[in-house]
Structure formats: C-alpha cells, structure tokens
Amino acid sequence: MMVFCKNLHKHYGHLHVVKGVDLEIQAGEIVSIVGESGAGKSTLLQLLGTLDQADAGEIRINNIDITQLGGRKLAQFRNQHVGFVFQFHQLLPEFTALENAMMPGLIAGMSKRNAEKRAMELLDYLGLASRKDHKPGQLSGGEQQRIAIARAQFNQPQVIFADEPTGNLDTGNADLIHQYFKQLQRDFNQTLVIVTHNTALAEIADRTLRMQDGVLIGS
C-alpha cells in the first residue's frame, strides 16, 4: 500500500472540509480525484502530501505514519519521498529551468554537479534539454509545467501529488502533460494522485474517485 488514510478530518474554523475520508492507493497506481469546486479535493491532497495537518485520522505513505512526523523530520520526508505539481507551476522566476529542476537535490544535500546531471537527465526525458538555460518567464505554460514535473520527479518520490496540473494549459499542452504522467507510470512505476476538473486527464487514471461535500465516493 503506497498511500493510506483512515477517518481523515479537517476543519477550517466552523467549516468541516474533509469528513472522515478513507483511501487506499497501490504502488504504481494513478488515481484521479474529481468533484465540484469546494468539495474538499485540494484540501485532501494537501493533507496527504504533508502540506497541511489533519485534525484527526491516520495517514501513511509507504507504511510510514506521517501524522507522527514533525518539524525537520516532516520536511525531510516531504523532500525525499513526495513530489508536487501545482496548477501555477510554483517555479522560482530568478532561476533557470535547470536550476529549478535541481532544487530538490540541493535541498537534500546533493552536490551541485550530481544535481545538475540528474536534472539534465529529467529535462531531456521531458523534451526540454534545449531550454535548460531559460528562466520561467521565457518559457510557455506547458514548458513550465514540464519543469515542475522534472522537479517533482527529481528525488524519485514514492508518490507525486498533482493539483489541477493542466488547469492553466491549452488542450495541446494539457494532452502532452497527460502523456508524460502515463510515461512516469510506465517507466518508473510512479504512483500519482491527481486532483482535476479535466475529464481527459481523469480518464488516464486507473481509478477515478469523486469528492462531494468532503466525502470520497469511489468508482
């Protein structure tokens, strides 16, 4: 079991956003989570990805109880075992594509030389080797998102969490991102959990779950 949660709850003030969610995801599985805006999808993703803390419940990633981690241990776990792809890329504008892609390695203490080598391998894999010296502002939205995927994949994470990864892209670039997600699954047995409104993206998943009013409904 790669991702497991049981009886997960999250409140923001008086608003009960995640209501007793149970979820199991196998290694190498792509799972999409769909639903209306405000249903709690992104909140659930942030809880599973350690970006936010649940009020109650258990979360395990590869059998490690992340609810028992805190501070530096949690940050280290996030860097080494989890990858993220966001709708608006979250790239650092002052750094090149190569530098953005290698950032997780530098944070983990990897030498600059080794980090550059790994980042170049990923940029080449994602068709961006020729764009390595360009900064985000010089790149298209689709290219920026592929850099974000390279960054997410850098430390060979056990799971990548993607929140509306094609929500800001045209159809052509969105389709390309879909293809790369499937390649990651095929080539690296990568586990992906994807929150999306994009029907075509949801359809590449092995399973699609619907979130409604803070509760997961399987399909």
C-alpha positions in Angstrom: 0.0 0.0 0.0 1.6 3.3 -1.1 -1.0 5.8 0.2 -3.4 5.0 3.1 -5.6 7.2 5.1 -8.4 6.4 7.6 -11.1 8.6 9.1 -9.4 11.8 8.0 -10.9 15.0 9.1 -10.1 18.7 8.5 -11.8 21.8 9.8 -11.2 25.5 9.0 -12.9 27.3 11.8 -16.5 26.0 11.8 -16.2 24.7 8.2 -15.8 20.9 8.1 -13.9 20.4 4.8 -12.8 16.8 4.9 -15.2 14.4 6.6 -13.9 11.1 7.7 -12.2 10.1 4.4 -10.8 6.6 4.0 -8.5 5.9 1.0 -6.1 3.2 -0.2 -3.8 3.6 -3.2 -1.5 0.9 -4.5 2.1 1.5 -5.7 2.3 2.4 -9.3 -1.4 3.4 -9.5 -2.7 6.6 -11.0 -5.8 7.8 -9.1 -7.7 10.9 -10.1 -10.0 12.8 -7.7 -12.8 14.9 -9.3 -15.7 16.9 -8.0 -17.1 20.4 -7.8 -15.1 23.4 -6.6 -15.3 23.5 -2.8 -15.8 19.7 -2.4 -12.5 19.4 -0.5 -10.3 17.8 -3.2 -7.3 20.2 -2.8 -7.5 20.1 0.9 -7.4 16.3 0.9 -4.4 16.4 -1.5 -2.6 18.9 0.8 -3.2 16.6 3.8 -2.0 13.5 2.1 1.1 15.4 0.8 2.0 16.7 4.2 1.4 20.4 3.2 -1.3 20.7 5.8 -2.1 18.9 9.0 -5.3 16.9 9.6 -7.4 17.4 12.8 -8.0 13.7 13.1 -7.2 10.5 11.4 -4.3 8.4 10.1 -2.1 8.9 7.0 0.5 6.5 5.9 2.8 6.8 2.9 4.6 3.5 2.1 3.7 2.4 5.7 5.2 5.5 7.3 2.8 7.3 9.6 3.3 10.9 8.5 1.0 12.2 11.2 3.7 11.2 13.7 6.4 13.3 12.0 7.0 16.9 12.7 9.4 19.8 12.1 12.6 18.8 10.4 11.7 15.1 10.0 8.5 16.0 8.2 10.3 18.5 5.9 13.0 15.8 5.2 10.3 13.2 4.4 8.5 15.6 2.1 11.7 16.4 0.2 12.8 12.8 -0.2 9.6 10.9 -0.6 6.9 13.2 -2.1 6.7 15.2 -5.3 4.2 18.0 -6.1 2.9 19.6 -9.3 0.7 22.6 -8.9 -1.6 24.4 -11.3 0.6 27.5 -11.5 3.9 25.7 -11.5 5.4 27.4 -8.4 8.8 27.8 -10.2 11.3 30.3 -8.9 11.4 33.1 -11.5 15.0 34.1 -10.9 16.4 30.6 -11.7 16.8 28.8 -14.9 14.9 25.6 -15.9 17.9 23.5 -14.9 18.2 25.3 -11.6 14.5 24.9 -10.8 14.6 21.2 -11.7 17.6 20.5 -9.5 16.4 22.4 -6.4 15.1 19.3 -4.5 18.5 17.7 -4.9 20.3 20.7 -3.5 17.9 20.9 -0.6 18.6 17.2 0.1 22.4 17.9 0.3 23.4 16.5 -3.2 26.4 18.1 -4.8 25.8 20.7 -7.4 27.5 18.5 -10.1 25.3 15.5 -9.3 22.2 17.6 -9.1 22.9 19.2 -12.4 23.4 15.7 -14.0 20.2 14.4 -12.6 18.2 17.5 -13.6 19.6 17.3 -17.2 18.5 13.7 -17.4 15.0 14.7 -16.5 14.8 17.7 -18.7 16.0 15.6 -21.6 13.4 12.9 -20.7 10.7 15.6 -20.8 11.9 17.2 -24.1 13.4 20.3 -22.5 17.1 19.9 -22.8 17.4 22.8 -25.2 15.6 25.1 -22.7 17.8 24.4 -19.7 19.2 27.9 -19.5 15.8 29.7 -19.9 14.1 31.3 -17.0 10.4 30.6 -16.4 9.3 33.9 -17.9 10.9 32.9 -21.2 9.0 29.6 -21.3 5.5 28.6 -22.3 3.0 27.4 -19.7 3.4 23.8 -20.9 7.2 24.0 -20.7 7.0 25.5 -17.2 4.7 22.6 -16.2 7.1 20.1 -17.6 9.9 21.7 -15.5 7.6 21.3 -12.5 7.3 17.6 -13.3 11.0 17.3 -13.5 11.4 18.9 -10.1 8.7 16.7 -8.7 10.4 13.6 -10.0 13.9 14.6 -9.1 14.3 12.6 -5.9 12.4 9.6 -7.3 9.5 10.2 -4.9 7.2 7.4 -3.8 4.2 9.4 -4.8 3.5 12.6 -6.8 0.5 14.7 -5.9 -0.8 16.9 -8.7 -3.4 19.7 -8.1 -5.1 20.8 -11.3 -1.8 20.3 -13.2 -3.4 21.2 -16.6 -5.9 23.8 -15.3 -3.9 26.6 -16.8 -3.0 25.0 -20.1 -4.4 24.8 -23.6 -5.6 21.5 -24.9 -2.4 20.6 -26.8 -0.2 21.2 -23.8 -2.6 19.5 -21.5 -2.6 16.4 -23.6 1.2 16.4 -23.5 1.2 16.5 -19.7 -1.2 13.6 -19.7 1.2 11.6 -21.9 4.1 12.3 -19.5 2.2 11.2 -16.5 1.5 7.9 -18.2 5.2 7.7 -19.1 6.2 8.2 -15.5 3.9 5.3 -14.5 5.2 3.1 -17.3 8.9 3.8 -17.0 9.2 4.3 -13.2 6.1 2.6 -11.8 5.3 6.1 -10.4 2.3 6.5 -8.1 0.3 9.6 -8.9 -2.7 11.2 -7.2 -4.3 13.9 -9.4 -7.0 16.4 -8.5 -8.5 17.7 -11.7 -11.6 19.1 -13.4 -10.2 17.9 -16.7 -12.2 14.9 -17.9 -9.4 13.8 -20.3 -6.8 13.8 -17.5 -9.1 12.0 -15.2 -9.6 9.3 -17.8 -5.9 8.4 -17.9 -6.2 7.2 -14.3 -6.5 3.6 -13.2 -9.3 4.8 -10.9 -11.4 7.9 -10.6 -12.8 9.0 -7.2 -15.4 11.7 -6.8 -15.3 14.0 -3.8 -18.6 15.5 -2.7 -19.1 17.7 0.3 -15.9 16.5 2.0 -16.6 12.8 1.4 -14.9 10.4 -1.2 -17.1 8.4 -3.5 -15.3 5.6 -5.3 -15.9 4.5 -8.9 
